[in-house]
Amino acid sequence: MNILVLADHDRGTPKKIAHQLLTAARGLADGEVHALLMGADAGAHAEQLGAYGAATAHVWDDSDAEDYATEPQTAALVAAVQASGAQVVLYPGDPLLSDVVARAAVRLEAGVVTDVTDVERDGDALVATKPIFGGDMLSRCQVEPGRPQMLGVKANAFAEEEVGGSPADVVPLEVTVDDAARRARVVEVVEEQSSGRPEMTEAPIVVAGGRGLGEAEGFALVEQLADALGGAVGASRAATDAGWYPHQHQIGQTGKTISPQLYLGVGISGAIQHRAGMQTSQTIVAVNKDPEAPIFSIADLGVVGDLKQVVPALVEEVEKRKG
């Protein structure tokens, strides 16, 4: 069984999720582990993936790969599956890739399982586990035997672990992109202004704010605490729907899934939808004035109190200990 990992990267630097998927693939494959990197500067650090188990890194970075567009990316994914001889594709469970994977699956007659949190071998087959009903239940899924399998794995479902192997063999991927595949094109890219904080799905510490903040200005307290701890800022769906914080920071079933070493929820009640996106955090701390808030049922440490008093005191203590 060869496994192909769709490796996400930032201008050539592999992201944490790429290392996690390669670690998972290494434990599942009894053949070779391959990686696919698409986009600008994709091959800059591709050989480093060998440290996580990739034998070969297939790189596609020509002009058609520079901007995200569904059809060219689909052609590249199909070409990589064929070039690697992979029976399984592990890809980041990111909404951005859902259309590419869906189209590639149709062309390859593959089965797709999304929102995967665990994968295990069962003889010659793989069994994927995914949460359903807001995380209240787990479903075990298996693709029909004889078909390629494409599994969308949530961030932090697996720990990243270096194997100390030799550098990956970097191979340019030959992709045929016809005129029909170029019908849609990117005409403008607006880059989000960086806050200087770590990306939420990769950060070891996340401080999240919810409806209990009372207003958009309340996120200033969340940002102060996140900056003191060197963490990322997250938000509940209620807060983003209210326009208090950008939607890309939403944590939950319809947002991002995180699993940091420390999650600190401020003014978040802990609805099922939100808990589905953060309940695998290693340590959960909650600050809420309602002692009956559902989030306390999964918290390792709960503080019942006024967040406008608790958070500034916490920031002061963190800064004191850092100094």
DASULHU-V310273 format. One record per backbone hydrogen bond with DSSP energy under -1.0 kcal/mol. CO is the residue of the C=O (numbers start at 1). NH is the residue of the N-H. E is the energy in kcal/mol with one decimal. If there is no record, write none. Layout:
# DASULHU-V310273
CO:NH:E / CO:NH:E
This chain:
# DASULHU-V310273
1:31:-1.7 / 2:87:-2.0 / 2:88:-1.3 / 3:34:-3.1 / 4:90:-2.5 / 5:7:-1.1 / 5:36:-2.7 / 8:15:-2.3 / 10:13:-1.7 / 13:10:-2.5 / 15:19:-1.3 / 16:20:-2.1 / 17:21:-2.4 / 18:22:-2.0 / 19:23:-2.1 / 20:24:-2.2 / 21:25:-2.7 / 22:26:-2.3 / 23:27:-1.2 / 25:29:-2.8 / 32:3:-2.2 / 33:55:-3.0 / 33:56:-1.1 / 34:5:-2.6 / 35:58:-3.5 / 36:7:-2.1 / 37:60:-2.5 / 39:42:-1.7 / 41:44:-1.8 / 45:48:-1.5 / 46:49:-1.8 / 47:50:-1.6 / 47:168:-2.2 / 48:51:-1.7 / 49:52:-1.5 / 49:54:-1.9 / 50:53:-1.3 / 51:163:-3.9 / 51:164:-1.3 / 55:169:-2.5 / 56:35:-2.3 / 57:171:-2.8 / 58:37:-2.6 / 59:173:-3.1 / 60:39:-2.1 / 62:65:-1.9 / 63:66:-1.0 / 69:73:-1.7 / 70:74:-2.5 / 71:75:-2.3 / 72:76:-1.9 / 73:77:-2.3 / 74:78:-2.4 / 75:79:-2.2 / 76:80:-2.2 / 77:81:-2.1 / 78:82:-2.1 / 79:83:-2.5 / 80:84:-2.2 / 81:85:-1.4 / 81:86:-1.1 / 87:149:-2.5 / 88:4:-2.9 / 89:151:-3.0 / 90:6:-2.6 / 91:153:-2.5 / 92:94:-3.0 / 94:97:-1.9 / 97:101:-2.6 / 98:102:-2.1 / 99:103:-2.1 / 100:104:-2.4 / 101:105:-2.6 / 102:106:-1.7 / 103:107:-1.9 / 104:108:-2.0 / 105:110:-2.6 / 111:150:-2.5 / 113:152:-3.1 / 116:154:-2.8 / 118:129:-3.0 / 120:127:-2.7 / 122:125:-1.6 / 125:122:-3.3 / 127:120:-2.1 / 128:141:-3.5 / 129:117:-3.2 / 129:118:-1.2 / 130:139:-3.2 / 132:137:-1.9 / 133:136:-1.4 / 137:132:-2.8 / 139:130:-2.4 / 141:128:-2.9 / 144:147:-1.6 / 148:111:-2.6 / 149:89:-2.9 / 150:113:-2.3 / 151:91:-2.3 / 152:116:-3.1 / 153:93:-3.0 / 154:157:-1.6 / 169:57:-2.5 / 171:59:-2.4 / 179:182:-1.1 / 180:183:-1.2 / 199:202:-1.4 / 199:203:-1.2 / 204:261:-1.2 / 204:262:-2.1 / 205:232:-2.6 / 206:264:-2.6 / 207:234:-2.3 / 208:266:-3.3 / 209:236:-1.9 / 210:213:-2.0 / 211:214:-1.8 / 215:218:-1.6 / 216:219:-1.9 / 217:220:-1.7 / 218:221:-1.2 / 219:223:-2.8 / 220:224:-2.0 / 221:225:-2.1 / 222:226:-2.5 / 223:227:-2.7 / 224:228:-2.0 / 225:229:-1.9 / 226:230:-1.0 / 226:231:-3.2 / 232:207:-2.8 / 234:209:-1.8 / 235:251:-2.5 / 236:240:-2.0 / 237:241:-3.1 / 238:242:-1.3 / 239:244:-2.2 / 240:243:-1.3 / 246:249:-1.7 / 247:250:-2.1 / 249:235:-2.0 / 250:256:-2.7 / 252:255:-1.3 / 256:252:-2.0 / 260:282:-2.4 / 262:206:-2.4 / 263:285:-2.9 / 264:208:-2.6 / 265:287:-2.8 / 266:210:-1.6 / 267:212:-2.8 / 269:295:-2.6 / 271:275:-2.5 / 272:276:-2.0 / 273:253:-2.1 / 274:277:-1.7 / 275:278:-1.2 / 275:279:-2.1 / 277:258:-3.3 / 278:281:-1.9 / 283:263:-2.8 / 284:300:-2.3 / 284:301:-1.8 / 285:265:-2.8 / 286:303:-3.2 / 287:267:-2.7 / 290:293:-1.8 / 293:296:-1.8 / 294:297:-1.8 / 295:298:-1.3 / 301:286:-2.3 / 303:288:-2.2 / 306:309:-2.0 / 306:310:-2.6 / 307:311:-2.4 / 309:313:-1.2 / 310:314:-2.2 / 311:315:-2.8 / 312:316:-2.4 / 313:317:-2.0 / 314:318:-2.5 / 315:319:-2.6 / 316:320:-1.9 / 317:321:-2.2 / 318:322:-2.1 / 319:323:-2.0
